[in-house]
Amino acid sequence: MGEGAQQGHARQGQARRERRAGGRLLGLAVLGLALSGAGAGGQGLVFDISTGIERDSNLTLDPADPGPTTRSDTTLGFTLLSETPVQQLALRGEGVLRLIDGPGGSAAGFEDPSLRLSYGTETRDSTLDLVARWRRTDLAFSDPFTVLEPDALPESGDLVLRPEGTLIATGGELRYVTGREGPFGADLALRYDARDYRGTSDPDLYDRRSAALSAALRAELAPGTDGRLSFGYEIERNDDAAETERRTARVSAGVSQRFDAANVVDLSLGYTRVTTEAGLGAGRGTTTEAGLTGAVALTRDLPRGSATASVALDRNANGARTELRFGRVMELRRGSLSADLGYSFGNGGGAFVGSLAYAEEFRTGLLRADLTRSVSVNDDDADIVSTRFGLGYDHEIDRVSRLGLSMDLAMIEGAGSGAVEDQTRATVTASYSRDLTEDWALTGGYRYRYGEDGGGSAASSGVFLTLSRSFEFRR
């Protein structure tokens, strides 16, 4: 059999696997909707469509600047919703009809299909939530400022646009909480995530599977005193060059004590064991990182919010890491502000960490800002510092028109152990929106993007125009 025929059979097999996965999820959702519709409540169906055109000077942020690209995307989506007084079931599906003309030629097709199923039920004392998802994304159009479950960048350690390949992401979570109002309670959770890469030769893009189980038990030991016991186990398998497999087990016990109406102290002590197997054949070896973990946190209630101080010791594949934080939560007259600042240090070095969440509503607009800076271990077992900053302002010009300004910045830096390529991505967008009718809306604007990594730096400018509408049916 020739090479072309083999590739053709491989593509057909891949397409069949994707259709089967999507079909199973769709069938499960439709069955659930039919069953849930039997009770009291309502059902709804929403169709939404947006079509637009964009002209970008350097779509892939290539330092060589290959030239401009014109792209037309028509996004089609639907949401099926069924509700009763105690439960909700929703299925969301979306895809893009894309036409593109750029330096690499012209192409057309149906891209970025996704399905997301969610189910939730609630009683006075317990909740049950289930989420299942599937998505196929063209890596040339992935955006680190758009959350791609289960890869919420920049925590995965990659801000680079890839010129070729497809990512198929599947996963789900199941969580059950009981005893919310009683002296005893439990919180049980299951999670599964999978990444499958197709059509790429990049060694940094390899398939990955992870599954996690966690359980937490809570008991009221005395008035103002709560005790808890938690367990967790996670297994991760990577199809990298070393076929890395990691197993993480955690156990901890803690107590929360309220001394008076304003002060609460929380203490916890635990043990974590991380076992990593890597290598091929006789060269395969096992390393273990294990030891005590713990945390102390003080919270003080204030007239318009609260203040916190904490110190925590955690462990990962690269050893122990200690983090010290001070935080403040404040209620504003028309908004809220929460912020914390700290320092994280481990075997390989230290870095400042923190977060900020601010939102305030004005007479004709809304201003918001958010910042997160954290230390984690990426897929290549290197300590990284991930920084994400967002700033936006929405201004209401009149009853039917709005102006939007936003800026997003993401950075990845090394934090000690392992070799890390510094990466930076930034996007600035200015847009104008106008309601043409009750259902139709028109949005146009300008977007500037900047990217920098080990291969150099690049910038692009683009203009876009989008027309959108939603159709809703309920009974």
VEXDREN-2710 file (C-alpha; in Angstrom, 1 decimal):
% VEXDREN-2710
k/r/px/py/pz
1/MET/0.0/0.0/0.0
2/GLY/1.4/3.4/-1.0
3/GLU/2.1/6.2/1.4
4/GLY/-0.8/8.4/0.1
5/ALA/-3.2/5.5/0.6
6/GLN/-2.0/4.9/4.1
7/GLN/-2.5/8.6/5.0
8/GLY/-5.9/8.5/3.4
9/HIS/-6.9/5.5/5.5
10/ALA/-5.5/7.2/8.6
11/ARG/-7.5/10.3/8.0
12/GLN/-10.7/8.3/7.5
13/GLY/-10.1/6.4/10.7
14/GLN/-9.5/9.6/12.6
15/ALA/-12.7/11.1/11.2
16/ARG/-14.7/8.0/12.2
17/ARG/-13.3/8.2/15.8
18/GLU/-14.2/11.9/16.1
19/ARG/-17.7/11.2/14.7
20/ARG/-18.2/8.4/17.2
21/ALA/-17.1/10.5/20.1
22/GLY/-19.3/13.4/19.2
23/GLY/-22.2/11.1/18.4
24/ARG/-22.0/9.4/21.8
25/LEU/-22.1/12.8/23.6
26/LEU/-24.9/14.1/21.4
27/GLY/-27.0/10.9/22.0
28/LEU/-26.5/11.1/25.8
29/ALA/-27.6/14.7/25.8
30/VAL/-30.7/14.2/23.7
31/LEU/-31.7/11.2/25.9
32/GLY/-31.2/13.3/29.0
33/LEU/-33.3/16.2/27.6
34/ALA/-36.1/13.8/26.8
35/LEU/-36.1/12.3/30.3
36/SER/-35.8/15.6/32.1
37/GLY/-38.6/17.2/30.1
38/ALA/-41.1/14.8/31.7
39/GLY/-41.1/16.9/34.9
40/ALA/-42.5/20.3/35.7
41/GLY/-40.5/23.2/34.2
42/GLY/-39.6/24.4/30.8
43/GLN/-37.6/23.6/27.7
44/GLY/-35.8/26.0/25.4
45/LEU/-33.9/26.1/22.2
46/VAL/-31.6/28.9/21.1
47/PHE/-30.0/29.3/17.7
48/ASP/-27.3/31.9/17.3
49/ILE/-25.4/32.9/14.2
50/SER/-22.7/35.5/13.6
51/THR/-20.9/36.1/10.4
52/GLY/-18.0/38.4/9.8
53/ILE/-14.9/39.3/7.9
54/GLU/-11.4/40.2/9.2
55/ARG/-8.3/41.4/7.6
56/ASP/-5.1/40.8/9.5
57/SER/-1.5/41.8/8.6
58/ASN/0.2/38.8/10.2
59/LEU/-2.3/36.2/11.3
60/THR/0.2/33.7/12.8
61/LEU/2.5/36.3/14.4
62/ASP/5.4/35.0/12.3
63/PRO/8.6/37.1/12.8
64/ALA/9.2/36.7/9.0
65/ASP/5.8/38.5/8.4
66/PRO/4.6/36.4/5.4
67/GLY/1.8/38.9/4.5
68/PRO/-1.8/39.8/5.2
69/THR/-4.7/37.3/5.5
70/THR/-8.4/37.8/4.8
71/ARG/-10.7/35.5/6.8
72/SER/-14.5/35.1/6.8
73/ASP/-16.0/33.2/9.7
74/THR/-19.6/32.2/10.1
75/THR/-20.2/30.8/13.6
76/LEU/-23.3/28.6/14.1
77/GLY/-24.4/27.6/17.5
78/PHE/-27.3/26.1/19.4
79/THR/-28.2/25.6/23.0
80/LEU/-30.8/23.0/24.2
81/LEU/-32.1/23.7/27.7
82/SER/-34.4/21.8/30.0
83/GLU/-35.3/22.9/33.5
84/THR/-37.4/21.8/36.4
85/PRO/-37.6/23.4/39.9
86/VAL/-34.7/21.2/41.1
87/GLN/-32.6/20.4/38.0
88/GLN/-31.2/21.8/34.8
89/LEU/-29.8/20.1/31.7
90/ALA/-28.1/21.9/28.8
91/LEU/-26.4/21.0/25.6
92/ARG/-24.3/23.5/23.7
93/GLY/-22.9/23.0/20.2
94/GLU/-20.9/25.3/18.0
95/GLY/-18.9/25.3/14.8
96/VAL/-17.4/27.7/12.3
97/LEU/-17.7/27.9/8.5
98/ARG/-14.4/29.4/7.5
99/LEU/-13.2/30.9/4.3
100/ILE/-9.5/32.1/4.3
101/ASP/-7.2/33.7/1.8
102/GLY/-3.6/34.2/2.9
103/PRO/0.1/33.7/2.1
104/GLY/-0.4/29.9/2.1
105/GLY/-3.3/30.0/-0.4
106/SER/-7.1/29.8/-0.1
107/ALA/-9.1/27.3/1.9
108/ALA/-12.7/26.6/3.0
109/GLY/-14.2/24.3/5.5
110/PHE/-16.1/23.6/8.7
111/GLU/-13.8/24.3/11.7
112/ASP/-13.6/24.2/15.5
113/PRO/-16.7/22.1/16.3
114/SER/-17.5/21.7/20.0
115/LEU/-20.1/20.1/22.2
116/ARG/-20.7/20.7/25.9
117/LEU/-23.2/18.9/28.1
118/SER/-24.0/20.0/31.6
119/TYR/-26.4/18.7/34.2
120/GLY/-27.1/19.9/37.7
121/THR/-29.6/19.1/40.4
122/GLU/-30.0/20.7/43.8
123/THR/-31.9/20.0/47.0
124/ARG/-31.8/21.9/50.3
125/ASP/-28.9/19.7/51.5
126/SER/-27.0/18.5/48.5
127/THR/-25.9/19.3/44.9
128/LEU/-24.9/17.1/41.9
129/ASP/-23.1/18.6/38.9
130/LEU/-21.9/16.8/35.7
131/VAL/-20.1/18.3/32.8
132/ALA/-18.9/16.6/29.6
133/ARG/-17.1/18.3/26.7
134/TRP/-15.5/17.7/23.3
135/ARG/-13.8/20.2/21.0
136/ARG/-11.6/20.0/17.9
137/THR/-9.5/23.1/17.3
138/ASP/-7.2/24.2/14.5
139/LEU/-3.9/25.1/16.2
140/ALA/-3.3/27.9/13.7
141/PHE/-6.3/29.8/15.1
142/SER/-6.1/29.0/18.8
143/ASP/-6.0/32.0/21.1
144/PRO/-4.5/31.9/24.6
145/PHE/-7.0/34.6/25.7
146/THR/-9.9/32.2/24.9
147/VAL/-10.4/29.5/27.5
148/LEU/-10.0/26.2/25.7
149/GLU/-11.1/23.4/28.1
150/PRO/-9.2/21.6/29.4
151/ASP/-6.2/23.7/28.3
152/ALA/-6.8/27.1/30.0
153/LEU/-3.6/28.9/28.9
154/PRO/-1.2/30.2/30.0
155/GLU/-1.1/27.6/32.8
156/SER/-0.2/24.8/30.3
157/GLY/2.9/26.8/29.4
158/ASP/2.3/27.6/25.7
159/LEU/1.4/30.9/24.1
160/VAL/2.7/30.1/20.6
161/LEU/0.4/29.8/17.6
162/ARG/1.2/26.6/15.7
163/PRO/1.2/26.7/11.9
164/GLU/-0.2/23.2/11.5
165/GLY/-2.1/20.6/13.3
166/THR/-5.4/19.9/15.2
167/LEU/-6.1/19.6/18.9
168/ILE/-8.9/17.3/20.0
169/ALA/-9.8/18.0/23.7
170/THR/-12.2/15.8/25.6
171/GLY/-13.0/15.7/29.3
172/GLY/-15.6/15.9/32.0
173/GLU/-16.2/16.4/35.7
174/LEU/-18.6/14.9/38.2
175/ARG/-19.1/16.6/41.7
176/TYR/-21.4/15.7/44.5
177/VAL/-21.8/17.8/47.7
178/THR/-23.9/16.8/50.6
179/GLY/-24.5/18.0/54.1
180/ARG/-24.4/21.7/53.2
181/GLU/-26.7/22.8/56.0
182/GLY/-25.9/20.1/58.6
183/PRO/-23.1/19.3/61.1
184/PHE/-21.6/16.7/58.7
185/GLY/-20.8/17.1/55.0
186/ALA/-18.9/15.6/52.1
187/ASP/-17.5/16.8/48.8
188/LEU/-16.7/14.2/46.2
189/ALA/-15.3/14.9/42.7
190/LEU/-14.1/13.0/39.6
191/ARG/-12.3/14.6/36.7
192/TYR/-10.9/13.3/33.3
193/ASP/-9.1/15.3/30.6
194/ALA/-7.5/14.2/27.4
195/ARG/-5.5/16.0/24.6
196/ASP/-5.0/14.4/21.2
197/TYR/-2.9/16.1/18.6
198/ARG/-3.2/15.3/14.9
199/GLY/-1.3/16.5/11.8
200/THR/1.7/18.0/13.5
201/SER/5.3/17.0/13.8
202/ASP/6.1/19.4/16.7
203/PRO/7.7/17.3/19.5
204/ASP/6.3/19.8/22.1
205/LEU/2.8/18.7/21.2
206/TYR/2.1/15.2/22.5
207/ASP/-1.0/13.4/23.6
208/ARG/-1.9/13.5/27.3
209/ARG/-4.4/11.8/29.6
210/SER/-5.1/12.7/33.2
211/ALA/-7.7/11.5/35.8
212/ALA/-8.3/12.7/39.3
213/LEU/-10.4/11.7/42.3
214/SER/-10.8/13.8/45.4
215/ALA/-12.9/13.5/48.6
216/ALA/-13.3/15.9/51.5
217/LEU/-15.2/15.2/54.7
218/ARG/-16.3/18.0/57.1
219/ALA/-17.7/17.9/60.7
220/GLU/-18.8/20.5/63.2
221/LEU/-16.6/19.7/66.2
222/ALA/-18.0/22.5/68.4
223/PRO/-19.7/25.8/68.0
224/GLY/-17.4/27.9/65.8
225/THR/-15.0/24.9/65.2
226/ASP/-15.1/22.8/62.0
227/GLY/-12.8/19.9/61.2
228/ARG/-12.1/18.3/57.8
229/LEU/-10.3/15.4/56.3
230/SER/-9.4/15.3/52.6
231/PHE/-7.9/12.8/50.1
232/GLY/-6.8/13.1/46.5
233/TYR/-5.3/10.9/43.8
234/GLU/-4.3/11.8/40.3
235/ILE/-2.7/9.9/37.5
236/GLU/-1.2/11.4/34.3
237/ARG/0.2/9.7/31.2
238/ASN/2.1/11.7/28.5
239/ASP/3.0/10.4/25.0
240/ASP/6.2/12.4/25.1
241/ALA/9.6/11.1/24.1
242/ALA/10.1/9.6/27.6
243/GLU/6.5/8.2/27.9
244/THR/6.2/10.0/31.3
245/GLU/3.7/8.7/33.8
246/ARG/3.0/10.5/37.1
247/ARG/0.9/9.5/40.1
248/THR/0.1/12.0/42.9
249/ALA/-1.5/11.1/46.2
250/ARG/-2.5/13.6/48.8
251/VAL/-4.0/13.4/52.3
252/SER/-4.6/16.2/54.8
253/ALA/-6.5/17.1/57.9
254/GLY/-7.5/20.6/59.0
255/VAL/-9.5/22.7/61.5
256/SER/-11.1/26.1/61.2
257/GLN/-11.7/28.0/64.4
258/ARG/-13.7/31.2/64.8
259/PHE/-12.5/33.1/67.8
260/ASP/-15.0/35.9/67.7
261/ALA/-17.4/37.6/65.3
262/ALA/-14.4/38.9/63.2
263/ASN/-11.5/36.5/63.4
264/VAL/-11.1/33.0/61.9
265/VAL/-7.9/30.9/61.9
266/ASP/-7.6/27.9/59.6
267/LEU/-4.9/25.2/60.1
268/SER/-4.1/22.2/57.9
269/LEU/-1.4/19.5/57.9
270/GLY/-1.0/16.8/55.2
271/TYR/1.3/14.5/53.3
272/THR/1.9/14.4/49.5
273/ARG/3.7/11.7/47.5
274/VAL/4.5/12.3/43.7
275/THR/5.9/9.3/41.8
276/THR/7.2/9.8/38.3
277/GLU/8.3/7.1/35.8
278/ALA/10.1/8.2/32.6
279/GLY/12.4/6.6/30.0
280/LEU/12.4/3.8/27.5
281/GLY/13.4/0.2/27.9
282/ALA/16.2/-0.4/30.3
283/GLY/16.7/3.3/30.8
284/ARG/13.3/3.7/32.4
285/GLY/13.5/5.0/35.9
286/THR/11.3/6.1/38.8
287/THR/11.7/9.2/41.0
288/THR/9.7/10.1/44.1
289/GLU/9.1/13.4/45.8
290/ALA/7.3/13.0/49.2
291/GLY/6.9/14.9/52.4
292/LEU/4.7/17.0/54.7
293/THR/2.5/19.8/53.5
294/GLY/0.4/22.3/55.4
295/ALA/-1.0/25.8/55.7
296/VAL/-2.0/28.5/58.2
297/ALA/-4.5/31.2/57.3
298/LEU/-6.0/34.1/59.2
299/THR/-9.1/35.9/58.1
300/ARG/-10.4/39.1/59.7
301/ASP/-13.8/40.5/58.8
302/LEU/-13.9/44.2/58.3
303/PRO/-16.8/46.7/57.9
304/ARG/-16.6/46.6/54.1
305/GLY/-15.0/43.3/53.4
306/SER/-12.1/41.2/54.9
307/ALA/-8.4/40.9/55.2
308/THR/-6.4/37.6/55.0
309/ALA/-2.8/36.4/55.6
310/SER/-1.6/32.9/54.9
311/VAL/1.5/30.7/54.5
312/ALA/1.3/27.4/52.7
313/LEU/3.8/24.5/52.0
314/ASP/3.0/22.3/49.0
315/ARG/4.8/19.7/47.0
316/ASN/5.0/18.8/43.3
317/ALA/7.3/16.8/41.0
318/ASN/10.1/19.4/41.5
319/GLY/10.0/19.4/45.3
320/ALA/8.6/21.6/48.1
321/ARG/7.3/25.1/47.5
322/THR/6.3/27.6/50.1
323/GLU/4.0/30.5/49.4
324/LEU/3.2/33.6/51.6
325/ARG/0.2/35.8/50.8
326/PHE/-1.6/38.9/52.1
327/GLY/-5.0/39.7/50.7
328/ARG/-7.9/42.2/50.9
329/VAL/-11.5/42.0/49.8
330/MET/-13.5/45.3/49.7
331/GLU/-17.1/46.1/48.8
332/LEU/-17.3/49.3/46.7
333/ARG/-20.4/51.4/46.3
334/ARG/-21.0/50.1/42.8
335/GLY/-18.6/47.2/42.5
336/SER/-16.1/45.1/44.2
337/LEU/-12.3/44.8/44.7
338/SER/-10.2/41.8/45.8
339/ALA/-6.5/41.6/45.7
340/ASP/-3.6/39.6/47.2
341/LEU/0.2/39.7/47.0
342/GLY/2.7/37.2/48.0
343/TYR/6.0/35.4/47.3
344/SER/6.5/31.8/46.2
345/PHE/9.9/30.0/46.6
346/GLY/11.1/26.5/46.1
347/ASN/14.2/24.5/45.3
348/GLY/15.0/26.3/42.1
349/GLY/14.1/29.9/43.0
350/GLY/11.3/32.3/43.9
351/ALA/8.9/34.7/42.3
352/PHE/6.2/37.2/43.3
353/VAL/2.7/36.0/43.0
354/GLY/-0.7/37.6/43.4
355/SER/-4.1/38.3/42.0
356/LEU/-6.5/41.2/41.4
357/ALA/-10.2/41.3/40.6
358/TYR/-11.8/44.7/40.2
359/ALA/-15.2/45.7/38.7
360/GLU/-17.2/48.9/39.0
361/GLU/-20.3/50.1/37.3
362/PHE/-20.7/53.8/36.3
363/ARG/-23.7/55.6/35.0
364/THR/-22.8/54.9/31.4
365/GLY/-20.3/52.1/31.5
366/LEU/-18.5/49.3/33.3
367/LEU/-14.8/49.2/34.1
368/ARG/-13.1/45.9/35.0
369/ALA/-9.5/44.6/35.6
370/ASP/-8.1/41.2/36.5
371/LEU/-4.6/39.9/37.2
372/THR/-3.3/36.5/38.1
373/ARG/0.3/35.6/38.7
374/SER/1.1/32.0/39.8
375/VAL/3.8/29.4/39.9
376/SER/3.1/25.9/38.6
377/VAL/4.8/22.9/36.8
378/ASN/4.2/22.6/33.0
379/ASP/4.0/19.5/30.9
380/ASP/7.8/19.3/30.7
381/ASP/8.2/19.2/34.5
382/ALA/9.6/22.8/34.6
383/ASP/8.6/25.4/37.1
384/ILE/6.9/28.3/35.3
385/VAL/5.5/31.7/36.4
386/SER/2.3/32.4/34.5
387/THR/1.1/36.0/34.4
388/ARG/-2.3/37.1/32.9
389/PHE/-3.6/40.6/33.0
390/GLY/-6.9/41.9/31.5
391/LEU/-8.3/45.4/31.4
392/GLY/-11.6/46.4/29.8
393/TYR/-14.1/49.3/29.6
394/ASP/-17.6/49.1/28.1
395/HIS/-19.2/52.5/27.4
396/GLU/-22.9/52.9/26.6
397/ILE/-23.2/55.6/24.0
398/ASP/-27.0/55.5/23.8
399/ARG/-29.8/52.9/24.0
400/VAL/-28.6/51.0/20.9
401/SER/-24.9/51.6/20.6
402/ARG/-21.8/50.8/22.7
403/LEU/-18.1/51.3/22.7
404/GLY/-15.7/48.6/24.0
405/LEU/-12.0/48.9/24.8
406/SER/-9.9/45.9/26.1
407/MET/-6.3/44.8/26.7
408/ASP/-5.0/41.3/27.4
409/LEU/-1.5/40.4/28.3
410/ALA/0.0/36.9/29.1
411/MET/3.6/36.0/30.0
412/ILE/5.4/32.8/30.8
413/GLU/8.8/32.8/32.6
414/GLY/11.0/30.3/34.3
415/ALA/10.7/29.9/38.0
416/GLY/13.8/27.8/38.8
417/SER/13.7/24.1/37.9
418/GLY/13.8/23.1/34.2
419/ALA/14.5/25.0/31.0
420/VAL/11.6/27.4/30.1
421/GLU/11.3/29.5/27.0
422/ASP/10.0/33.0/27.9
423/GLN/6.9/33.9/26.0
424/THR/4.7/37.0/25.7
425/ARG/1.4/37.6/24.0
426/ALA/-0.6/40.9/24.1
427/THR/-3.9/41.9/22.4
428/VAL/-5.5/45.4/22.3
429/THR/-9.0/45.7/20.9
430/ALA/-11.3/48.7/20.2
431/SER/-14.8/47.9/19.0
432/TYR/-18.1/49.6/18.3
433/SER/-21.5/47.8/18.5
434/ARG/-24.9/48.8/17.4
435/ASP/-28.3/47.1/17.6
436/LEU/-29.8/47.2/14.2
437/THR/-33.1/45.7/15.4
438/GLU/-34.2/43.9/18.5
439/ASP/-32.4/40.7/17.3
440/TRP/-29.7/41.8/15.0
441/ALA/-26.4/43.5/16.1
442/LEU/-23.4/44.9/14.2
443/THR/-19.9/45.1/15.6
444/GLY/-16.8/46.5/14.0
445/GLY/-13.4/47.4/15.3
446/TYR/-9.6/47.3/15.3
447/ARG/-7.3/44.7/16.9
448/TYR/-3.5/44.9/17.6
449/ARG/-1.5/41.8/18.6
450/TYR/2.0/41.3/19.7
451/GLY/4.0/38.1/20.3
452/GLU/7.5/37.3/21.5
453/ASP/9.3/34.0/22.2
454/GLY/12.6/32.3/21.5
455/GLY/12.1/32.6/17.7
456/GLY/11.8/36.4/17.8
457/SER/9.0/38.9/18.0
458/ALA/6.1/39.9/15.7
459/ALA/3.1/42.2/15.6
460/SER/-0.1/42.4/13.6
461/SER/-2.9/44.8/13.0
462/GLY/-6.4/43.9/11.9
463/VAL/-9.9/45.2/11.3
464/PHE/-13.1/43.2/11.6
465/LEU/-16.8/43.5/11.0
466/THR/-19.4/41.1/12.4
467/LEU/-23.2/40.7/12.1
468/SER/-24.9/38.5/14.7
469/ARG/-28.4/37.3/15.7
470/SER/-30.0/34.9/18.2
471/PHE/-33.3/33.0/17.8
472/GLU/-34.9/31.7/21.0
473/PHE/-37.8/29.2/21.3
474/ARG/-39.3/28.3/24.7
475/ARG/-42.3/26.3/26.0
END
